[in-house]
């Protein structure tokens, strides 16, 4: 009996460790043995074993407030655009035309390249980052590179060459109509390599309203898929985006390269090591304190005169 169990265990390990392509844990089975799961990504790309990897679990009580982390400026996020959406075999990716940029938030100017999403199974946990151990159903990543770079390949060579904005999703009883266009188009890209065009896409409609973008976390990390380059300045926003259960489930209708259902498309959290996670200082709070201080000084001045 022990010999049989040993043989089965050995066969299972051989199944998991064979192959040279990277994939998510949900794809690592004996029927799909040609890929390496997250624990073996470093065998595909050595940088995946680095000390500053992403995603991470953000422990809020251990974050440090940084008053330089103020509000962002979003350029052309409110303009309608034509974008190409495709199934790249790992996720849904939407390539963005030039012109959309971010600045502020203690960052220089970065230009948007694309956005993609990560999700779980049947509406369950699926975000990459977690907050105090809580994993959300989905996560959105909007990928930017420094305005001075011409490509992602060039940007990964600089420690802060890439800036990714991360947003969580939460289940809502109501449909988010701002996502109708994107979700309806998923039926056209069920299999790897398929693509479709999104007309009239507005980035500002896909993310929270400006007043809900003042609270966020900042840390230095990496891309969350191979080659895991440690060239990313991460901004993870606190306020989630609402989607209905049906809208969340729509993403699981897509297929991986091996035609299996595209589920659990997230990398497990990585060790923080010696990094510090900062939290933003709110413009509203700072402004209110300044007004209060001015009011108190004025009151004190009047009282003293009398």
Order of alpha helices (4+ residues) and beta strands (2+ residues): alpha-beta-beta-beta-beta-beta-beta-beta-beta-beta-beta-beta-beta-alpha-beta-alpha-beta-beta-beta-beta-alpha-beta-alpha
